């Protein structure tokens, strides 16, 4: 058991004039010391990198710069591309279109698709490869 001073970890005005020492287990004391060391190291890294301020003061400046909004032309082009892609997927065999949709739109792995359909992973990989080749031909024609 170690004795710690709560003022070191919690700077709160209610502690003034009171005994703030507390007995804790060694693990808790070590965790608190590690936390203080990491905070001090982080502050030192910020100081050395001269990273004192953030542009984002609550009005979303950084967010606006990092995630710019799409223009109406870009939105329209995206809509046409999605429409064209959906038409091309509809021309594929059902299984191939389902596999492509699950892999690229739902983000499932080949293993997850194979387990859901109770087939081998190689079968799914072959289906995806053939489906993407057909999809490429269909999209080149249109």
C-alpha positions as semicolon CSV with decimal commas, in nm:
position;residue;x (nm);y (nm);z (nm)
1;X;0,000;0,000;0,000
2;X;0,123;0,346;-0,088
3;X;0,014;0,686;0,030
4;X;-0,066;0,939;-0,244
5;X;-0,160;1,304;-0,229
6;X;-0,480;1,372;-0,420
7;X;-0,379;1,735;-0,482
8;X;-0,109;1,608;-0,715
9;X;-0,366;1,437;-0,938
10;X;-0,683;1,640;-0,884
11;X;-0,637;2,017;-0,866
12;X;-0,971;2,112;-0,713
13;X;-1,039;2,406;-0,479
14;X;-1,249;2,191;-0,242
15;X;-0,934;2,012;-0,129
16;X;-0,782;2,327;0,019
17;X;-0,711;2,303;0,389
18;X;-0,800;1,933;0,406
19;X;-0,584;1,627;0,441
20;X;-0,577;1,480;0,093
21;X;-0,343;1,185;0,145
22;X;-0,494;0,848;0,072
23;X;-0,376;0,489;0,095
24;X;-0,407;0,298;-0,233
25;X;-0,275;-0,030;-0,369
26;X;0,060;-0,038;-0,544
27;X;-0,106;-0,098;-0,883
28;X;-0,324;0,214;-0,850
29;X;-0,028;0,426;-0,738
30;X;0,182;0,301;-1,030
31;X;-0,100;0,369;-1,276
32;X;-0,139;0,725;-1,145
33;X;0,236;0,786;-1,169
34;X;0,241;0,649;-1,522
35;X;-0,048;0,877;-1,616
36;X;0,135;1,184;-1,480
37;X;0,453;1,088;-1,668
38;X;0,260;1,045;-1,995
39;X;0,085;1,380;-1,949
40;X;0,418;1,552;-1,885
41;X;0,576;1,384;-2,189
42;X;0,281;1,489;-2,405
43;X;0,310;1,850;-2,284
44;X;0,683;1,847;-2,358
45;X;0,621;1,711;-2,711
46;X;0,363;1,984;-2,777
47;X;0,608;2,247;-2,649
48;X;0,894;2,119;-2,866
49;X;0,669;2,098;-3,173
50;X;0,535;2,447;-3,100
51;X;0,184;2,302;-3,115
52;X;0,033;2,540;-2,864
53;X;-0,285;2,632;-3,045
54;X;-0,551;2,477;-3,258
55;X;-0,723;2,660;-3,541
56;X;-1,051;2,494;-3,452
57;X;-1,203;2,711;-3,181
58;X;-1,544;2,554;-3,199
59;X;-1,659;2,706;-3,525
60;X;-1,550;2,411;-3,740
61;X;-1,262;2,573;-3,930
62;X;-1,041;2,263;-3,921
63;X;-1,333;2,035;-4,004
64;X;-1,424;2,253;-4,302
65;X;-1,066;2,239;-4,433
66;X;-1,023;1,866;-4,380
67;X;-1,366;1,763;-4,504
68;X;-1,464;2,002;-4,777
69;X;-1,816;1,993;-4,910
70;X;-1,873;1,865;-5,260
71;X;-1,985;2,109;-5,525
72;X;-2,322;2,056;-5,697
73;X;-2,137;1,938;-6,009
74;X;-1,948;1,677;-5,809
75;X;-2,268;1,558;-5,643
76;X;-2,443;1,527;-5,981
77;X;-2,146;1,339;-6,131
78;X;-2,139;1,106;-5,832
79;X;-2,513;1,040;-5,870
80;X;-2,470;0,955;-6,240
81;X;-2,177;0,726;-6,164
82;X;-2,375;0,538;-5,899
83;X;-2,668;0,504;-6,139
84;X;-2,440;0,372;-6,413
85;X;-2,274;0,131;-6,170
86;X;-2,611;-0,001;-6,050
87;X;-2,722;-0,062;-6,409
88;X;-2,399;-0,248;-6,481
89;X;-2,436;-0,458;-6,165
90;X;-2,789;-0,549;-6,271
91;X;-2,651;-0,697;-6,596
92;X;-2,423;-0,938;-6,408
93;X;-2,531;-1,284;-6,294
94;X;-2,707;-1,269;-5,957
95;X;-2,435;-1,442;-5,755
96;X;-2,157;-1,227;-5,898
97;X;-2,346;-0,905;-5,833
98;X;-2,426;-1,021;-5,479
99;X;-2,061;-1,103;-5,415
100;X;-1,940;-0,769;-5,552
101;X;-2,201;-0,582;-5,350
102;X;-2,113;-0,766;-5,028
103;X;-1,738;-0,722;-5,080
104;X;-1,717;-0,360;-5,194
105;X;-2,033;-0,194;-5,067
106;X;-2,087;-0,377;-4,739
107;X;-1,715;-0,421;-4,671
108;X;-1,730;-0,794;-4,599
109;X;-1,424;-1,010;-4,645
110;X;-1,417;-1,305;-4,883
111;X;-1,407;-1,537;-4,582
112;X;-1,725;-1,382;-4,434
113;X;-1,909;-1,414;-4,767
114;X;-1,791;-1,774;-4,806
115;X;-1,905;-1,864;-4,455
116;X;-2,248;-1,707;-4,513
117;X;-2,297;-1,903;-4,836
118;X;-2,120;-2,217;-4,708
119;X;-1,876;-2,233;-5,000
120;X;-1,499;-2,213;-5,021
121;X;-1,312;-1,884;-5,014
122;X;-1,157;-1,967;-5,352
123;X;-1,505;-1,987;-5,504
124;X;-1,587;-1,638;-5,381
125;X;-1,252;-1,502;-5,501
126;X;-1,306;-1,654;-5,846
127;X;-1,660;-1,517;-5,861
128;X;-1,536;-1,170;-5,765
129;X;-1,255;-1,179;-6,021
130;X;-1,486;-1,289;-6,302
131;X;-1,757;-1,045;-6,197
132;X;-1,516;-0,752;-6,194
133;X;-1,390;-0,845;-6,542
134;X;-1,748;-0,855;-6,672
135;X;-1,829;-0,531;-6,492
136;X;-1,530;-0,363;-6,656
137;X;-1,645;-0,476;-7,002
138;X;-2,001;-0,356;-6,938
139;X;-1,883;-0,017;-6,815
140;X;-1,647;0,029;-7,112
141;X;-1,934;-0,033;-7,354
142;X;-2,162;0,225;-7,195
